[in-house]
Amino acid sequence: MRLADKVAIVTGGASGIGRAIARLFAREGAKVVIGDLTEAVREGGAPTAQVIAGDGGTARFRICDVARKADVDALVAAAVAEFGRLDIMVNNAATLGAGTGLLETTEQDWDHVMAVNAKGVFLGCQAAVRQFLTQPVVDEARGRIVNISSQHGMVAAPGKIAYGTGKAAVVYLTRQIAVDHAKDHIICNAVAPGRILTGKPLGGPGSDPLEYSRMRTPMPRLGRPDDVARAALFLASAEATYVTGHNLMVDGGWMAY
Ligand SMILES: NC(=O)c1ccc[n+]([C@@H]2O[C@H](COP(=O)([O-])OP(=O)(O)OC[C@H]3O[C@@H](n4cnc5c(N)ncnc54)[C@H](O)[C@@H]3O)[C@@H](O)[C@H]2O)c1
């Protein structure tokens, strides 16, 4: 129970990596509040909060668009109102947008991707830090942030200019918040997944949509949501107390190549 009695928010926790993080944190004893646009699970299955409750854990779901300040503030307020404090904020929600290059990307798509992937993380960090500053230090921390970045914030995301730029902002935000609030005992890190298999299984005839990712990944398999969840757990736990401002790659070696 590495998160016994901790209170954690996971944005985008309905599906994929966020779902794996929410489930692992709950198994480790955290009370988990999931904020997402929908409870529907992209890869299929019962809603995350329901699955956690079925496993004997504690979880709540709340509709939240991370691009909207009022939603994010209300998410944090709801977690604190029910569980008394906030220990861990995982800013995981993101969108690929249209997934286009410089010349094809419309102004609307750029604004939408930035609103979710960059502003959404900013709003999540801001609401969490405001709450953390009202709390006493426990286990050498007032609170911990884990932002989900990407290898595509450090190297080009072919054909996904808005997504990659938004993810680069997440890495920068993580460092700045870590430095600015170190004195407050607030710990802020990121996890940078490589290619993780989420969403509906790909397949069928035609070219392999995962070919580029397989070619870029030295390890002989692509990532699983639990690979990322375990790294997030480490950064959210007391084991990582002197680690801050770090962007931990969970990418099968993608960025070492
Ligand atoms: N899967 C990968 O290969 C990969 C690689 C690198 C980084 N990442 C990052 O990991 C994180 C999770 O990715 P995933 O593959 O699990 O994605 P996913 O699409 O499977 O799940 C994303 C979740 O976020 C939610 N969401 C989207 N926009 C939202 C908004 N505005 N407000 C609240 N919730 C919103 C969705 O409803 C969904 O439940 C993202 O930050 C993504 O950029 C994923």
The ligand as a MOL file (V3000), in Angstrom:
LIG
                    3D

  0  0  0     0  0            999 V3000
M  V30 BEGIN CTAB
M  V30 COUNTS 44 48 0 0 0
M  V30 BEGIN ATOM
M  V30 1 N -0.8580 6.1730 -25.9560 0
M  V30 2 C 0.3170 6.6420 -26.3230 0
M  V30 3 O 1.0110 6.0630 -27.1550 0
M  V30 4 C 0.8570 7.9000 -25.6710 0
M  V30 5 C 2.1690 8.2810 -25.9600 0
M  V30 6 C 2.7000 9.4220 -25.3730 0
M  V30 7 C 1.9260 10.1690 -24.5060 0
M  V30 8 N 0.6540 9.7670 -24.2370 0 CHG=1
M  V30 9 C -0.1240 10.5980 -23.3290 0
M  V30 10 O -0.7020 9.7920 -22.3120 0
M  V30 11 C -1.9380 10.3720 -21.9090 0
M  V30 12 C -3.0510 9.3680 -22.0360 0
M  V30 13 O -3.0830 8.8820 -23.3590 0
M  V30 14 P -3.9940 7.6360 -23.7740 0
M  V30 15 O -3.3320 6.9730 -24.9110 0
M  V30 16 O -4.3560 6.8600 -22.5620 0 CHG=-1
M  V30 17 O -5.2670 8.4230 -24.3440 0
M  V30 18 P -6.7960 7.9470 -24.4600 0
M  V30 19 O -7.3300 8.7060 -25.6300 0
M  V30 20 O -6.9100 6.4530 -24.4430 0
M  V30 21 O -7.4450 8.5170 -23.1390 0
M  V30 22 C -7.4820 9.9030 -22.9330 0
M  V30 23 C -8.5700 10.2220 -21.9320 0
M  V30 24 O -8.5770 11.6400 -21.7450 0
M  V30 25 C -9.9060 12.1020 -21.8540 0
M  V30 26 N -9.9350 13.4860 -22.3180 0
M  V30 27 C -9.6740 13.9640 -23.5560 0
M  V30 28 N -9.8410 15.2810 -23.5930 0
M  V30 29 C -10.2350 15.6670 -22.3430 0
M  V30 30 C -10.5750 16.9010 -21.7570 0
M  V30 31 N -10.5840 18.0310 -22.4710 0
M  V30 32 N -10.9130 16.9110 -20.4450 0
M  V30 33 C -10.9320 15.7800 -19.7200 0
M  V30 34 N -10.6150 14.5650 -20.2270 0
M  V30 35 C -10.2890 14.5190 -21.5310 0
M  V30 36 C -10.5870 11.1350 -22.8230 0
M  V30 37 O -11.9960 11.1650 -22.6720 0
M  V30 38 C -9.9700 9.8040 -22.4240 0
M  V30 39 O -10.6700 9.1720 -21.3770 0
M  V30 40 C -2.1370 11.6120 -22.7780 0
M  V30 41 O -1.6190 12.7370 -22.0880 0
M  V30 42 C -1.2860 11.3020 -23.9930 0
M  V30 43 O -0.8750 12.4710 -24.6710 0
M  V30 44 C 0.0930 8.6630 -24.7940 0
M  V30 END ATOM
M  V30 BEGIN BOND
M  V30 1 1 1 2
M  V30 2 2 2 3
M  V30 3 1 2 4
M  V30 4 1 4 5
M  V30 5 2 4 44
M  V30 6 2 5 6
M  V30 7 1 6 7
M  V30 8 2 7 8
M  V30 9 1 8 9
M  V30 10 1 8 44
M  V30 11 1 9 10
M  V30 12 1 9 42
M  V30 13 1 10 11
M  V30 14 1 11 12
M  V30 15 1 11 40
M  V30 16 1 12 13
M  V30 17 1 13 14
M  V30 18 2 14 15
M  V30 19 1 14 16
M  V30 20 1 14 17
M  V30 21 1 17 18
M  V30 22 2 18 19
M  V30 23 1 18 20
M  V30 24 1 18 21
M  V30 25 1 21 22
M  V30 26 1 22 23
M  V30 27 1 23 24
M  V30 28 1 23 38
M  V30 29 1 24 25
M  V30 30 1 25 26
M  V30 31 1 25 36
M  V30 32 1 26 27
M  V30 33 1 26 35
M  V30 34 2 27 28
M  V30 35 1 28 29
M  V30 36 1 29 30
M  V30 37 2 29 35
M  V30 38 1 30 31
M  V30 39 2 30 32
M  V30 40 1 32 33
M  V30 41 2 33 34
M  V30 42 1 34 35
M  V30 43 1 36 37
M  V30 44 1 36 38
M  V30 45 1 38 39
M  V30 46 1 40 41
M  V30 47 1 40 42
M  V30 48 1 42 43
M  V30 END BOND
M  V30 END CTAB
M  END
